[in-house]
Amino acid sequence: MAVKGPPSHLTTVSAALASGESTAGELLDHCLERIAKRDGSLNSFVHADLDGARVAARDSDARRAAGTTLSPIDGVPISIKDNLLVRGMPATWGSRALAQYVPDHDELPVARLRAAGAVIIGKTNVPELTLEGYTSNELFGVTRNPWDERLTPGGSSGGAAAGVAAGLVPAAIGTDGGGSIRRPACHTGLVGWKPSIGHVPRRDGFPAILTDFEVIGTLTPTVADAALLDAILSGPETGDRWPRLPAPAAETLRPARILFIPRFGARPVDRQVAAVAKGFAELLEQRGHAIETGDVFFDLDEFARIWQVVSRSGVVWLMANGGWNLRELAGRSVQAMAADGATISGADYFEALDRTNALRRRCDELFSRYDYVLTPTAAALPWAADTPYPSEIAGEPAGPRDHAIFTGWVNAAGLPAISLPVGASSSGLPIGVQLVGGFGRDLALLQFAQNLDQPTAAAIA
């Protein structure tokens, strides 16, 4: 599939609107044309609010003409992942049980985007309850990777990633509960930004079945785009009880202390992924950063148990208390998760939370010695679009979470992390690396990543 230049970066689009080179209406028309051309085969969007988007674009152009622009993203089309609530748009969470649910309010991050003048163009596809690492459900079907439509863009923000990578929209808002932004970004050549817990406040959304592991983040072509959206989405909110760390001042650029972990124990890593990550670590060292290669610093089996207990318990709770007919209408995968969750006790859940707190303390100690941790973002290249996970990685048998081995611990620890597109496979598929920072060091991580000056993703024709 041919590659045709860079997509419309958010910062570029913002500048074009500010200069008068483009209008919000023209930009929306361009996005709608791209959606009509490409999304029939990709299945990125599950709902498009054409009338609402046109009204929002007209209002934005009127504000700009009157000199009352709301923010740098006023007039920019943005997609919203289908597990986030948008007033007047379906919010299905990828489930038949919620096929008719249309909320009458915006979830807090969506409300912030709307208040900034963003044109909310529609909702993007997810796996049911956003609990799997590929994107398919029994309501809307399979989402495909624009780099190769036989393959998955990953999940659970797969619809969001496919839309931005294909140039359907300049940016997308998603959620990341175990790597659900970072891995799809990796598989589609984008920047995937996952903030610290509490950095982007949440309110008025679906129940938090992954507790505080899941945060709001972004999928964009560049780090500058991610930083632009982060400035709008982040910051305290009345009623949000998460303690806020003061935002650190911009740091003087200096050599960073980076722990490079190329492999987690004996878990398999695709050879091309490993080579790209190693090459990036060497590049950082050539640029004067202090790179130390090490091994995983926590018990992988213990973390796997944390993830199983938290996620499966959340499904069981939702089936009993969600207020929807999920028990009867959930798909096969969610039904299997619920059956697994039914074997988990309250003592198991308490133990998982206790071990999560221990992991957070261990990470605090680690980041007193290092500025960043560097890993591959995903252990595998994209696999068949309709398959939940690759059964083999680097010639070794792989389980359901082996492709995701590098990302989930970051969510449990509550840390900021960013996936950067830094290379490609022999067949031209994007490969990304993950940089993780200490808790609350979101702005420092964004600044460091932006100064790396990495190549940006390319739009797919």
C-alpha positions as CSV (number, residue, x, y, z in Angstrom):
1,M,0.0,0.0,0.0
2,A,1.5,3.3,-1.0
3,V,2.6,5.9,1.5
4,K,1.8,9.5,0.5
5,G,3.6,12.1,2.8
6,P,2.8,13.0,6.3
7,P,-0.7,13.2,7.7
8,S,-2.2,16.6,8.7
9,H,-0.4,17.1,12.0
10,L,-2.5,18.7,14.7
11,T,-0.1,21.6,15.2
12,T,0.1,22.2,11.4
13,V,-3.7,22.2,11.1
14,S,-4.0,24.5,14.1
15,A,-1.5,26.9,12.4
16,A,-3.4,26.8,9.1
17,L,-6.6,27.7,10.9
18,A,-4.9,30.5,12.8
19,S,-3.4,32.0,9.6
20,G,-6.6,31.8,7.6
21,E,-5.0,29.3,5.2
22,S,-7.9,27.0,6.0
23,T,-11.3,27.1,7.6
24,A,-12.9,24.7,10.0
25,G,-15.5,23.9,7.4
26,E,-12.9,23.1,4.8
27,L,-10.9,20.9,7.2
28,L,-14.1,19.0,8.2
29,D,-14.9,18.4,4.5
30,H,-11.4,17.0,3.9
31,C,-11.8,14.6,6.8
32,L,-15.2,13.5,5.7
33,E,-13.8,12.8,2.2
34,R,-11.0,10.7,3.7
35,I,-13.5,8.8,5.8
36,A,-15.7,8.1,2.8
37,K,-12.7,7.0,0.8
38,R,-11.0,4.7,3.3
39,D,-13.1,3.8,6.3
40,G,-15.4,1.3,4.5
41,S,-12.5,-1.2,4.6
42,L,-10.8,0.0,7.8
43,N,-13.9,0.2,10.1
44,S,-12.3,2.8,12.3
45,F,-15.5,4.8,13.0
46,V,-18.6,3.2,14.4
47,H,-20.6,6.5,14.5
48,A,-20.1,9.9,12.7
49,D,-22.1,12.9,13.8
50,L,-22.1,14.7,10.4
51,D,-24.8,17.3,11.3
52,G,-23.3,18.1,14.7
53,A,-19.8,18.3,13.3
54,R,-20.9,20.8,10.6
55,V,-22.6,23.0,13.2
56,A,-19.5,22.9,15.3
57,A,-17.3,23.8,12.4
58,R,-19.5,26.7,11.4
59,D,-19.5,28.0,15.0
60,S,-15.7,27.8,15.0
61,D,-15.4,29.7,11.8
62,A,-17.7,32.4,13.2
63,R,-15.7,32.7,16.4
64,R,-12.4,33.0,14.4
65,A,-13.9,35.7,12.2
66,A,-15.0,37.6,15.4
67,G,-11.6,37.2,17.1
68,T,-13.0,35.0,19.9
69,T,-11.2,31.7,19.2
70,L,-11.4,29.4,22.2
71,S,-8.1,27.6,21.9
72,P,-5.4,26.4,19.4
73,I,-7.6,23.4,18.5
74,D,-10.7,25.4,17.9
75,G,-12.2,24.0,14.7
76,V,-10.0,20.9,14.6
77,P,-11.8,17.5,14.0
78,I,-11.1,14.9,16.6
79,S,-12.4,11.4,17.1
80,I,-13.4,9.9,20.5
81,K,-13.0,6.3,21.5
82,D,-16.3,4.5,22.0
83,N,-15.9,3.8,25.7
84,L,-16.0,7.6,26.4
85,L,-19.3,9.4,26.7
86,V,-20.2,12.1,24.2
87,R,-23.6,13.9,24.5
88,G,-26.0,12.8,21.8
89,M,-23.7,10.1,20.3
90,P,-24.0,6.3,20.9
91,A,-21.7,4.9,23.6
92,T,-21.7,1.2,23.1
93,W,-18.4,0.2,24.7
94,G,-18.3,-2.3,21.9
95,S,-21.1,-4.3,23.4
96,R,-24.6,-5.4,22.1
97,A,-25.8,-4.7,25.6
98,L,-25.3,-1.0,25.1
99,A,-26.2,-0.8,21.4
100,Q,-29.1,1.7,22.1
101,Y,-27.4,3.8,24.8
102,V,-27.0,7.5,24.0
103,P,-25.8,9.6,26.9
104,D,-27.2,13.1,27.5
105,H,-23.9,14.5,28.7
106,D,-20.2,14.7,27.9
107,E,-17.6,12.9,30.0
108,L,-15.2,15.4,31.5
109,P,-12.3,15.2,29.0
110,V,-14.8,15.4,26.2
111,A,-16.4,18.4,27.8
112,R,-12.9,20.0,27.9
113,L,-12.4,19.4,24.2
114,R,-15.8,20.8,23.3
115,A,-15.1,23.9,25.5
116,A,-11.8,24.3,23.5
117,G,-13.8,24.4,20.3
118,A,-12.8,20.9,18.9
119,V,-15.1,19.5,16.3
120,I,-16.1,16.1,17.6
121,I,-16.6,14.1,14.5
122,G,-17.5,10.7,15.8
123,K,-16.8,7.6,17.8
124,T,-14.2,4.9,17.0
125,N,-14.3,1.1,17.4
126,V,-13.2,-0.9,20.4
127,P,-13.1,-4.5,21.6
128,E,-16.0,-5.2,24.0
129,L,-15.4,-3.4,27.3
130,T,-12.0,-2.4,26.0
131,L,-10.3,-5.4,27.5
132,E,-8.4,-7.0,24.6
133,G,-5.3,-6.1,22.6
134,Y,-7.0,-6.2,19.2
135,T,-10.1,-4.4,17.9
136,S,-13.2,-6.5,17.1
137,N,-16.6,-7.0,18.6
138,E,-19.9,-8.7,17.8
139,L,-21.7,-5.4,17.3
140,F,-19.4,-3.6,14.7
141,G,-16.9,-6.2,13.6
142,V,-13.2,-6.0,12.9
143,T,-11.0,-2.9,12.6
144,R,-8.0,-3.1,10.3
145,N,-4.6,-1.6,10.1
146,P,-4.2,1.0,7.3
147,W,-0.6,-0.1,6.7
148,D,-1.8,-3.6,5.8
149,E,-5.6,-4.3,6.1
150,R,-5.0,-8.0,6.6
151,L,-3.5,-7.0,10.0
152,T,-4.8,-5.6,13.3
153,P,-4.0,-2.0,14.5
154,G,-4.0,-3.5,18.0
155,G,-6.4,-2.5,20.8
156,S,-8.2,-1.4,22.6
157,S,-7.8,2.0,20.9
158,G,-7.5,0.3,17.5
159,G,-10.3,2.3,15.8
160,A,-8.7,5.5,17.1
161,A,-5.3,4.6,15.8
162,A,-6.5,3.4,12.4
163,G,-8.3,6.7,11.9
164,V,-5.4,8.9,12.6
165,A,-2.9,6.7,10.8
166,A,-5.1,6.7,7.7
167,G,-5.4,10.5,7.8
168,L,-9.1,10.5,8.5
169,V,-8.7,12.9,11.5
170,P,-5.6,14.8,12.8
171,A,-5.9,13.3,16.3
172,A,-7.9,10.9,18.5
173,I,-8.7,10.6,22.1
174,G,-8.5,7.2,23.7
175,T,-8.0,5.3,26.9
176,D,-5.1,3.2,28.1
177,G,-5.7,0.6,30.8
178,G,-2.9,-1.8,30.0
179,G,-1.2,-0.3,26.9
180,S,-4.4,0.4,24.9
181,I,-3.1,3.6,23.4
182,R,0.6,2.9,23.2
183,R,0.5,-0.4,21.4
184,P,-2.0,0.7,18.7
185,A,0.2,3.7,18.2
186,C,3.2,1.5,17.8
187,H,1.4,-0.7,15.3
188,T,0.2,2.2,13.2
189,G,3.3,4.5,13.3
190,L,1.8,7.1,15.7
191,V,2.8,8.8,18.9
192,G,0.8,7.3,21.8
193,W,0.6,9.3,25.0
194,K,-0.5,7.8,28.4
195,P,-0.3,10.3,31.3
196,S,0.1,9.6,35.0
197,I,-2.9,8.7,37.1
198,G,-4.8,11.9,37.8
199,H,-3.0,14.0,35.2
200,V,-6.1,14.1,33.1
201,P,-9.1,14.1,35.5
202,R,-12.1,11.9,34.7
203,R,-15.8,12.2,35.7
204,D,-19.2,11.2,34.5
205,G,-18.1,8.2,32.4
206,F,-18.6,4.4,32.4
207,P,-17.7,2.6,35.6
208,A,-14.0,2.2,36.2
209,I,-13.8,-1.5,36.0
210,L,-9.9,-1.3,35.8
211,T,-9.8,1.0,38.8
212,D,-7.3,3.7,38.3
213,F,-5.2,1.7,35.9
214,E,-7.1,3.3,32.9
215,V,-6.4,6.9,32.0
216,I,-7.3,9.2,29.1
217,G,-4.6,9.8,26.5
218,T,-4.1,10.7,22.9
219,L,-3.0,9.2,19.5
220,T,-1.3,11.8,17.3
221,P,1.3,12.0,14.4
222,T,3.8,13.9,16.6
223,V,4.9,14.6,20.1
224,A,4.1,18.3,19.7
225,D,0.5,17.3,18.9
226,A,0.3,15.2,22.0
227,A,1.6,18.1,24.1
228,L,-0.9,20.5,22.6
229,L,-3.8,18.2,23.5
230,D,-2.4,17.4,26.9
231,A,-2.4,21.1,27.8
232,I,-6.2,21.1,27.1
233,L,-7.1,17.8,28.8
234,S,-4.9,18.0,31.9
235,G,-5.3,20.0,35.1
236,P,-7.4,19.9,38.3
237,E,-11.1,19.8,38.4
238,T,-13.6,20.5,41.2
239,G,-14.7,17.2,42.7
240,D,-11.6,15.3,41.4
241,R,-10.0,14.0,44.5
242,W,-6.7,12.9,43.0
243,P,-3.9,14.8,44.7
244,R,-2.0,17.0,42.3
245,L,1.7,17.2,42.0
246,P,2.8,20.7,41.0
247,A,3.7,20.8,37.4
248,P,7.5,20.9,37.1
249,A,9.1,23.8,35.4
250,A,10.7,23.2,32.0
251,E,14.0,21.4,32.6
252,T,17.3,22.4,31.3
253,L,18.3,19.8,28.7
254,R,20.9,17.5,30.1
255,P,22.0,13.9,29.6
256,A,19.3,11.6,30.9
257,R,19.8,8.5,32.9
258,I,17.9,5.8,31.0
259,L,17.4,2.1,32.0
260,F,17.0,0.1,28.8
261,I,15.1,-3.2,29.3
262,P,15.1,-5.0,25.9
263,R,13.3,-8.1,27.1
264,F,11.2,-9.0,30.1
265,G,12.7,-12.2,31.5
266,A,12.3,-15.1,29.0
267,R,9.2,-13.7,27.3
268,P,9.7,-13.6,23.5
269,V,10.3,-10.4,21.5
270,D,10.1,-10.3,17.7
271,R,13.7,-10.1,16.3
272,Q,13.0,-7.0,14.2
273,V,11.3,-5.2,17.1
274,A,14.3,-6.1,19.3
275,A,16.8,-4.8,16.7
276,V,14.9,-1.5,16.3
277,A,14.7,-0.9,20.1
278,K,18.4,-1.7,20.5
279,G,19.3,0.7,17.7
280,F,17.3,3.5,19.3
281,A,19.0,2.9,22.6
282,E,22.4,3.2,20.9
283,L,21.2,6.4,19.2
284,L,20.4,7.9,22.6
285,E,23.8,6.9,23.9
286,Q,25.4,8.5,20.9
287,R,23.5,11.7,21.7
288,G,25.1,11.7,25.2
289,H,22.5,10.1,27.3
290,A,23.6,7.5,29.9
291,I,22.1,4.1,28.9
292,E,22.2,1.2,31.3
293,T,20.8,-2.2,30.0
294,G,19.0,-4.2,32.6
295,D,16.3,-6.8,33.2
296,V,12.7,-6.5,34.4
297,F,12.6,-5.2,38.0
298,F,9.4,-6.8,39.1
299,D,7.8,-10.3,39.2
300,L,6.1,-10.9,35.9
301,D,3.9,-13.7,37.3
302,E,2.8,-11.5,40.2
303,F,1.9,-8.7,37.8
304,A,0.0,-11.1,35.6
305,R,-2.1,-12.1,38.6
306,I,-2.8,-8.5,39.4
307,W,-4.1,-7.9,35.9
308,Q,-6.2,-11.0,35.9
309,V,-7.8,-10.2,39.3
310,V,-8.5,-6.6,38.6
311,S,-9.8,-6.9,35.1
312,R,-11.9,-10.1,35.7
313,S,-13.4,-8.8,38.9
314,G,-14.4,-5.6,37.1
315,V,-16.3,-7.6,34.5
316,V,-18.1,-9.6,37.2
317,W,-19.1,-6.4,39.0
318,L,-20.3,-4.8,35.8
319,M,-22.5,-7.7,34.9
320,A,-24.1,-7.6,38.4
321,N,-24.3,-3.8,38.8
322,G,-24.0,-2.1,35.4
323,G,-27.7,-1.7,34.8
324,W,-27.5,-3.3,31.3
325,N,-28.4,-6.8,30.1
326,L,-24.7,-7.6,29.9
327,R,-25.0,-11.1,31.4
328,E,-27.2,-12.2,28.4
329,L,-25.9,-10.0,25.6
330,A,-22.1,-10.0,26.2
331,G,-19.9,-11.7,23.6
332,R,-18.0,-14.9,24.1
333,S,-14.8,-13.3,25.2
334,V,-16.4,-11.2,27.9
335,Q,-18.5,-14.2,29.0
336,A,-15.3,-16.2,29.5
337,M,-13.7,-13.3,31.5
338,A,-16.8,-13.3,33.7
339,A,-16.6,-17.0,34.3
340,D,-12.9,-16.6,35.3
341,G,-13.8,-13.6,37.5
342,A,-16.4,-15.6,39.4
343,T,-13.6,-17.7,40.9
344,I,-11.9,-14.6,42.4
345,S,-12.5,-13.8,46.0
346,G,-12.5,-10.5,47.9
347,A,-9.2,-11.6,49.6
348,D,-7.8,-12.1,46.1
349,Y,-8.8,-8.6,45.1
350,F,-7.3,-7.0,48.3
351,E,-4.1,-8.9,47.7
352,A,-3.9,-7.6,44.1
353,L,-4.3,-4.0,45.4
354,D,-1.7,-4.5,48.0
355,R,0.7,-5.9,45.4
356,T,-0.1,-2.9,43.2
357,N,0.9,-0.5,46.0
358,A,4.1,-2.4,46.4
359,L,4.8,-2.1,42.7
360,R,4.2,1.7,42.9
361,R,6.7,2.0,45.8
362,R,9.2,0.0,43.8
363,C,8.8,2.3,40.8
364,D,9.2,5.4,43.0
365,E,12.6,4.0,44.1
366,L,13.6,3.1,40.6
367,F,12.9,6.6,39.3
368,S,15.0,8.1,42.0
369,R,17.9,6.5,40.1
370,Y,16.8,6.8,36.5
371,D,15.0,9.5,34.6
372,Y,13.4,7.1,32.1
373,V,12.8,3.5,31.3
374,L,13.1,2.5,27.7
375,T,11.5,-0.7,26.2
376,P,10.0,-1.8,23.0
377,T,6.3,-0.8,23.0
378,A,5.0,-4.1,21.8
379,A,6.7,-7.5,21.7
380,A,5.2,-8.5,18.4
381,L,4.5,-7.0,15.0
382,P,0.8,-6.6,14.0
383,W,-1.0,-10.0,13.4
384,A,-4.1,-11.1,11.7
385,A,-6.9,-8.5,12.2
386,D,-9.5,-11.0,13.4
387,T,-7.3,-12.8,15.8
388,P,-7.1,-11.7,19.5
389,Y,-3.4,-12.2,19.9
390,P,-0.4,-13.8,18.1
391,S,0.0,-17.4,19.1
392,E,3.8,-17.2,18.3
393,I,6.4,-14.5,18.7
394,A,10.0,-14.9,17.4
395,G,9.3,-18.6,16.8
396,E,8.2,-19.2,20.4
397,P,4.7,-20.0,21.6
398,A,3.0,-16.9,23.0
399,G,0.0,-16.4,25.3
400,P,-2.8,-13.8,25.3
401,R,-0.7,-11.0,27.0
402,D,2.8,-11.8,25.7
403,H,2.5,-9.2,22.9
404,A,1.5,-6.7,25.6
405,I,4.2,-7.6,28.1
406,F,6.0,-4.2,28.1
407,T,3.0,-1.9,28.8
408,G,0.6,-3.1,31.5
409,W,3.0,-2.6,34.5
410,V,3.1,1.1,33.6
411,N,-0.7,1.3,34.2
412,A,-0.6,-0.5,37.5
413,A,2.2,1.8,38.6
414,G,0.3,4.9,37.4
415,L,3.3,6.3,35.5
416,P,3.4,8.5,32.4
417,A,4.6,6.8,29.2
418,I,4.9,7.6,25.5
419,S,5.2,5.3,22.4
420,L,7.4,6.8,19.7
421,P,7.6,5.5,16.0
422,V,11.3,4.9,15.5
423,G,11.6,2.2,12.8
424,A,10.0,-0.3,10.5
425,S,10.1,-4.0,9.8
426,S,11.4,-5.5,6.6
427,S,7.9,-5.4,5.2
428,G,7.4,-1.7,6.1
429,L,5.3,-2.1,9.2
430,P,5.9,0.5,11.9
431,I,7.8,-0.3,15.1
432,G,7.8,1.8,18.2
433,V,9.6,2.2,21.5
434,Q,8.2,3.1,24.9
435,L,9.7,5.7,27.2
436,V,8.4,5.7,30.8
437,G,8.9,8.5,33.4
438,G,8.4,8.9,37.1
439,F,5.0,9.6,38.6
440,G,3.9,13.1,37.9
441,R,6.8,13.8,35.5
442,D,4.5,14.0,32.6
443,L,5.6,17.4,31.3
444,A,9.3,16.5,31.6
445,L,8.7,13.3,29.6
446,L,6.8,15.1,26.9
447,Q,9.6,17.7,26.6
448,F,12.3,15.0,26.5
449,A,10.4,13.1,23.8
450,Q,9.7,16.2,21.7
451,N,13.4,17.0,21.8
452,L,14.3,13.6,20.4
453,D,13.2,14.9,17.0
454,Q,12.0,11.5,15.8
455,P,10.5,11.0,12.4
456,T,6.7,11.3,12.3
457,A,4.1,8.8,11.0
458,A,3.1,8.8,7.3
459,A,-0.4,9.0,6.1
460,I,-1.7,5.9,4.3
461,A,-3.2,6.5,0.8
